[in-house]
Amino acid sequence: MKNPEELFEKLMNDEISREEFEALLDGLDDEVIVKRYENYLQARFEEELDSYMEEANESPKDETSPQVPKLDISKEEQSGKKGKASGSRQYPIAASILILVGVVFSALFVVSRIDKKSDNAQANLLSGPQLITKSTPNRRMFRMRLEDGSLVHLNAMSTISYPQQFDSTKREIEISGEAYFDIERDESRPFNIKVKDYSVTVLGTSFNIEAYEDEEDFAVVVESGRVKVDLHKEGLDPVILTKDQKLTYSPGSGELAVIPVHSEDELSWRKGILRFDSTPMTKVEKMLERWYGVDLIIADSSIYDKTLTGIHQNENLKSVIEALTYATGTKYQINDNSIIIKE
């Protein structure tokens, strides 16, 4: 792992890559790394505080106490990055506090573990299961650990609902969208995931589920272990999947398939990689909209007959669209937050 201080410098200078940001988040699971983060942030805060006090001592004595400034955070037009401040450094204490609060919030939001103290358990007995729901917008991913230690990685435009604390006999959650799971093994408590009208049950394994509400198809890819998928359809028995197997199901046609795959390729979205493998344009359209937060408009229906193959890692939208139109022999036009693809 890269030096934690270097990762934070890149984060605050808006220069961090997706993979480096993932590495920074992974460090929040390591107590040693977290301590280094805390020490670094504390040192930065004290530097800013000392600098502020020096400036304050140089100011006129009859000035009133400084007011907390209003911070105007704006986005650069046609860009997903934050604009950098120009001119002299302003309000260092406010900036430092924002950094500290932001990191603490990220730690709680991205790799949060539910506190298992007895008083919380007592509250659950009195008030019943406490369900928590978290959702990701487009262009965002979300990592967290559940109370049992299981890892969940949500893709963009996805939702997870889970109890504040699992009971002694079962572990149940519900999702929509796409999510990768690395489940802590517990033979006494199977882990059950409800998704659409289906269910996925495991003891301890890693796998991926894709089931967006605006898409008909349903897919499960197993990276390790065994997964049971029950489609709850008359005439269809539950399917047991093992490592490097993928189940796809289309309720419209009733088509069910189990095929061998390379799970690392199938799950490359977690590393910021867009991978197309003879992917239909209907699927490409949805993926780009979620990934980049734009409206993709297919102007000519004949374009839906095309497929796309290619790999794009941490590339900007324009590069991906240019590659898409080149590969499919089409043209594009940008209109505000919409991209029109036409013959």
C-alpha positions as CSV (number, residue, x, y, z in Angstrom):
1,M,0.0,0.0,0.0
2,K,1.2,3.5,-0.8
3,N,2.3,5.8,2.0
4,P,-1.0,7.0,3.8
5,E,0.2,10.5,4.0
6,E,0.8,10.6,0.3
7,L,-2.7,9.3,-0.4
8,F,-4.2,12.0,1.8
9,E,-2.2,14.7,0.1
10,K,-3.5,13.5,-3.3
11,L,-7.1,13.3,-1.9
12,M,-7.0,16.9,-0.6
13,N,-5.4,18.1,-3.9
14,D,-8.0,16.4,-5.9
15,E,-5.3,14.3,-7.7
16,I,-6.2,10.8,-6.4
17,S,-7.1,8.1,-8.8
18,R,-9.9,5.6,-8.3
19,E,-7.5,2.8,-7.4
20,E,-5.6,5.0,-4.9
21,F,-8.9,6.0,-3.3
22,E,-9.8,2.3,-3.0
23,A,-6.5,1.8,-1.3
24,L,-7.1,4.7,1.1
25,L,-10.5,3.2,2.0
26,D,-9.0,-0.3,2.5
27,G,-6.7,1.2,5.0
28,L,-9.6,2.1,7.2
29,D,-9.9,-1.5,8.1
30,D,-6.4,-1.6,9.6
31,E,-5.9,-0.2,13.1
32,V,-2.3,0.6,12.4
33,I,-3.0,2.5,9.2
34,V,-5.9,4.3,10.9
35,K,-3.5,5.5,13.6
36,R,-1.2,6.9,11.0
37,Y,-4.1,8.7,9.3
38,E,-5.1,10.2,12.7
39,N,-1.5,11.3,13.4
40,Y,-1.1,12.9,10.0
41,L,-4.4,14.7,10.2
42,Q,-3.7,16.0,13.7
43,A,-0.3,17.3,12.5
44,R,-1.9,19.0,9.5
45,F,-4.6,20.6,11.8
46,E,-2.0,21.9,14.2
47,E,0.0,23.4,11.4
48,E,-3.0,25.2,10.1
49,L,-4.0,26.3,13.6
50,D,-0.5,27.8,14.3
51,S,-0.6,29.6,10.9
52,Y,-4.0,31.0,11.7
53,M,-2.9,32.3,15.1
54,E,0.1,34.0,13.6
55,E,-2.1,35.8,11.1
56,A,-4.6,36.7,13.8
57,N,-1.9,38.2,16.0
58,E,-0.9,40.5,13.1
59,S,-4.5,41.8,12.6
60,P,-5.7,45.1,14.1
61,K,-6.6,44.9,17.8
62,D,-10.0,46.5,17.5
63,E,-11.3,43.8,15.1
64,T,-14.3,41.8,16.3
65,S,-14.0,38.1,16.7
66,P,-13.8,36.4,13.3
67,Q,-17.1,34.9,11.9
68,V,-17.3,31.4,10.6
69,P,-17.0,31.9,6.8
70,K,-19.6,30.6,4.3
71,L,-17.9,28.1,2.0
72,D,-19.0,28.3,-1.7
73,I,-18.2,25.0,-3.2
74,S,-19.0,24.9,-7.0
75,K,-18.4,22.4,-9.7
76,E,-16.5,23.2,-12.9
77,E,-18.8,23.2,-15.9
78,Q,-18.8,19.9,-17.8
79,S,-16.4,18.3,-15.2
80,G,-16.9,16.0,-12.2
81,K,-13.9,17.4,-10.3
82,K,-14.0,20.2,-7.8
83,G,-12.4,23.4,-8.9
84,K,-9.3,24.4,-7.0
85,A,-9.2,27.6,-5.0
86,S,-7.1,30.4,-6.5
87,G,-5.2,33.2,-4.7
88,S,-4.1,33.1,-1.1
89,R,-5.0,30.4,1.4
90,Q,-8.3,31.3,3.1
91,Y,-9.8,30.1,6.4
92,P,-7.3,27.4,7.3
93,I,-9.1,26.3,10.4
94,A,-12.4,25.8,8.5
95,A,-10.6,23.9,5.8
96,S,-8.8,21.7,8.4
97,I,-12.1,21.0,10.2
98,L,-13.7,20.0,6.9
99,I,-10.9,17.6,6.2
100,L,-11.2,16.0,9.6
101,V,-15.0,15.8,9.5
102,G,-14.9,14.5,5.9
103,V,-12.5,11.7,6.8
104,V,-14.4,10.7,9.9
105,F,-17.6,10.7,7.8
106,S,-16.0,8.5,5.1
107,A,-14.7,6.1,7.7
108,L,-18.2,5.7,9.2
109,F,-20.0,5.6,5.8
110,V,-17.6,3.4,3.8
111,V,-16.3,0.8,6.2
112,S,-18.7,1.2,9.1
113,R,-19.2,-1.6,11.6
114,I,-22.3,-1.7,13.8
115,D,-21.5,-1.3,17.5
116,K,-22.4,-4.5,19.3
117,K,-22.6,-3.2,22.9
118,S,-25.2,-4.8,25.2
119,D,-27.3,-1.6,25.5
120,N,-27.8,-1.6,21.7
121,A,-28.9,-5.2,21.9
122,Q,-31.3,-4.4,24.6
123,A,-32.8,-1.5,22.5
124,N,-33.3,-3.9,19.6
125,L,-35.2,-6.3,21.8
126,L,-37.5,-3.6,22.9
127,S,-38.1,-1.9,19.5
128,G,-37.6,-4.8,17.0
129,P,-35.2,-5.0,14.1
130,Q,-33.7,-1.6,13.1
131,L,-33.4,-1.6,9.3
132,I,-30.8,0.7,7.7
133,T,-31.0,1.6,4.0
134,K,-28.1,3.1,2.0
135,S,-28.1,4.1,-1.7
136,T,-25.5,5.2,-4.1
137,P,-26.1,7.9,-6.8
138,N,-24.7,7.7,-10.3
139,R,-20.9,8.1,-10.5
140,R,-20.5,6.8,-7.0
141,M,-19.6,3.5,-5.3
142,F,-19.9,2.5,-1.7
143,R,-18.0,0.1,0.5
144,M,-19.0,-1.0,4.0
145,R,-18.8,-3.8,6.5
146,L,-21.9,-5.3,8.1
147,E,-22.2,-6.1,11.8
148,D,-21.0,-9.7,11.2
149,G,-17.8,-8.5,9.3
150,S,-19.1,-9.3,5.8
151,L,-17.9,-6.8,3.1
152,V,-20.3,-5.2,0.7
153,H,-19.3,-3.1,-2.3
154,L,-22.2,-1.3,-4.0
155,N,-22.0,-0.2,-7.6
156,A,-23.6,3.1,-8.8
157,M,-27.4,3.5,-8.6
158,S,-27.8,0.6,-6.1
159,T,-29.5,0.2,-2.7
160,I,-29.0,-2.1,0.3
161,S,-31.2,-2.6,3.3
162,Y,-30.0,-4.5,6.4
163,P,-30.7,-4.8,10.1
164,Q,-28.7,-2.9,12.6
165,Q,-27.8,-6.3,14.1
166,F,-28.4,-9.8,12.8
167,D,-30.2,-12.2,15.1
168,S,-28.8,-15.5,16.4
169,T,-30.3,-17.7,13.7
170,K,-30.1,-15.9,10.4
171,R,-28.6,-13.0,8.4
172,E,-30.9,-11.4,5.9
173,I,-30.6,-8.3,3.7
174,E,-32.2,-6.9,0.6
175,I,-30.5,-5.2,-2.4
176,S,-31.3,-3.7,-5.8
177,G,-28.8,-2.7,-8.4
178,E,-25.3,-4.3,-8.4
179,A,-23.3,-5.4,-5.4
180,Y,-20.2,-7.5,-4.6
181,F,-20.2,-9.5,-1.4
182,D,-17.4,-11.2,0.7
183,I,-19.4,-13.0,3.3
184,E,-18.0,-14.0,6.7
185,R,-18.5,-17.8,7.2
186,D,-21.0,-18.7,9.9
187,E,-22.5,-22.2,9.5
188,S,-25.0,-21.5,12.2
189,R,-26.4,-18.5,10.4
190,P,-26.8,-18.7,6.6
191,F,-26.6,-15.4,4.8
192,N,-29.7,-14.7,2.6
193,I,-30.0,-11.9,0.1
194,K,-33.4,-10.9,-1.3
195,V,-33.2,-9.3,-4.7
196,K,-36.3,-8.6,-6.9
197,D,-38.3,-11.9,-6.6
198,Y,-35.3,-14.0,-6.1
199,S,-33.0,-15.1,-3.2
200,V,-29.3,-15.9,-2.9
201,T,-28.1,-17.9,0.0
202,V,-24.6,-18.5,1.2
203,L,-22.5,-19.5,4.3
204,G,-19.2,-17.9,3.5
205,T,-18.1,-16.9,0.0
206,S,-17.5,-14.0,-2.4
207,F,-19.7,-13.2,-5.3
208,N,-21.5,-10.5,-7.3
209,I,-25.2,-9.9,-7.9
210,E,-26.6,-7.7,-10.7
211,A,-30.3,-6.9,-10.6
212,Y,-31.1,-3.3,-11.5
213,E,-34.8,-2.3,-11.3
214,D,-34.7,-0.7,-14.7
215,E,-33.3,-3.9,-16.3
216,E,-35.0,-7.2,-16.8
217,D,-32.0,-9.5,-16.6
218,F,-30.6,-11.0,-13.4
219,A,-27.0,-12.3,-13.0
220,V,-24.9,-13.8,-10.2
221,V,-21.1,-14.4,-10.6
222,V,-19.2,-16.5,-8.0
223,E,-15.6,-15.6,-7.2
224,S,-15.1,-18.2,-4.4
225,G,-17.2,-20.7,-2.5
226,R,-20.7,-21.9,-3.2
227,V,-23.9,-19.9,-3.8
228,K,-27.5,-21.1,-4.0
229,V,-29.8,-19.1,-6.2
230,D,-33.5,-19.6,-6.0
231,L,-35.6,-17.9,-8.7
232,H,-38.9,-18.9,-7.0
233,K,-40.3,-20.0,-10.3
234,E,-42.5,-23.1,-10.8
235,G,-40.5,-25.7,-12.6
236,L,-37.1,-24.2,-11.8
237,D,-35.1,-25.8,-9.0
238,P,-32.6,-23.8,-7.0
239,V,-29.2,-23.6,-8.7
240,I,-25.9,-24.2,-6.9
241,L,-23.0,-22.1,-8.4
242,T,-19.3,-22.5,-7.7
243,K,-16.1,-20.6,-8.4
244,D,-16.0,-18.9,-11.8
245,Q,-19.6,-19.7,-12.7
246,K,-22.2,-17.2,-13.8
247,L,-25.9,-17.5,-13.8
248,T,-28.0,-15.3,-16.0
249,Y,-31.8,-15.3,-16.1
250,S,-34.3,-13.3,-18.2
251,P,-37.8,-13.5,-16.9
252,G,-39.3,-12.2,-20.1
253,S,-38.1,-15.2,-22.2
254,G,-37.7,-17.6,-19.3
255,E,-34.1,-18.2,-20.5
256,L,-31.8,-19.5,-17.7
257,A,-28.1,-20.2,-18.3
258,V,-25.1,-21.2,-16.2
259,I,-21.7,-20.5,-17.9
260,P,-18.0,-20.6,-17.0
261,V,-16.4,-17.1,-16.7
262,H,-13.3,-15.5,-15.5
263,S,-14.6,-13.9,-12.3
264,E,-11.9,-11.3,-12.0
265,D,-12.9,-9.9,-15.4
266,E,-16.6,-10.0,-14.5
267,L,-16.0,-8.1,-11.3
268,S,-13.5,-5.5,-12.7
269,W,-16.0,-2.6,-12.1
270,R,-14.8,-2.6,-8.5
271,K,-11.4,-1.3,-9.8
272,G,-12.8,1.4,-11.9
273,I,-12.7,-0.7,-15.1
274,L,-15.5,-0.6,-17.7
275,R,-15.4,-3.9,-19.6
276,F,-17.5,-4.6,-22.7
277,D,-17.5,-8.1,-24.2
278,S,-19.9,-8.1,-27.2
279,T,-22.2,-6.1,-24.9
280,P,-25.6,-5.1,-26.5
281,M,-26.1,-1.4,-26.9
282,T,-29.1,-1.5,-24.5
283,K,-26.7,-2.6,-21.8
284,V,-23.9,-0.2,-22.8
285,E,-26.4,2.7,-22.6
286,K,-27.4,1.8,-19.0
287,M,-23.8,1.3,-17.9
288,L,-22.6,4.6,-19.2
289,E,-25.5,6.5,-17.7
290,R,-24.9,5.0,-14.2
291,W,-21.1,5.3,-14.5
292,Y,-20.9,8.9,-15.7
293,G,-24.2,10.4,-14.6
294,V,-25.4,11.5,-18.1
295,D,-28.4,10.8,-20.3
296,L,-27.3,8.7,-23.3
297,I,-29.8,9.1,-26.2
298,I,-29.8,6.5,-29.0
299,A,-31.3,8.5,-31.9
300,D,-31.5,5.6,-34.4
301,S,-33.1,2.3,-33.4
302,S,-30.8,0.4,-35.7
303,I,-27.9,1.2,-33.3
304,Y,-29.4,-1.1,-30.8
305,D,-28.5,-4.0,-33.1
306,K,-24.8,-3.3,-32.5
307,T,-22.6,-4.6,-29.8
308,L,-19.5,-3.2,-28.1
309,T,-16.2,-4.8,-27.1
310,G,-13.4,-3.0,-25.2
311,I,-11.8,-2.1,-21.9
312,H,-11.7,1.4,-20.3
313,Q,-9.9,2.0,-17.1
314,N,-10.5,5.3,-15.3
315,E,-11.1,7.1,-18.6
316,N,-13.1,10.3,-19.0
317,L,-16.5,10.2,-20.7
318,K,-15.4,11.8,-23.9
319,S,-12.7,9.2,-24.5
320,V,-15.2,6.4,-23.9
321,I,-17.8,7.9,-26.2
322,E,-15.2,8.5,-29.0
323,A,-14.1,4.9,-28.7
324,L,-17.8,3.7,-28.8
325,T,-18.7,5.7,-31.9
326,Y,-15.5,4.6,-33.6
327,A,-16.1,1.0,-32.9
328,T,-19.8,1.1,-34.0
329,G,-19.4,3.5,-36.9
330,T,-21.7,6.1,-35.4
331,K,-21.4,9.8,-34.4
332,Y,-22.1,11.7,-31.2
333,Q,-23.4,15.1,-30.2
334,I,-23.2,16.7,-26.8
335,N,-26.2,18.6,-25.6
336,D,-26.0,19.9,-22.0
337,N,-26.0,16.8,-19.9
338,S,-27.1,14.5,-22.7
339,I,-25.1,12.7,-25.3
340,I,-26.9,11.8,-28.6
341,I,-25.6,8.8,-30.5
342,K,-26.7,8.7,-34.2
343,E,-25.8,7.1,-37.5
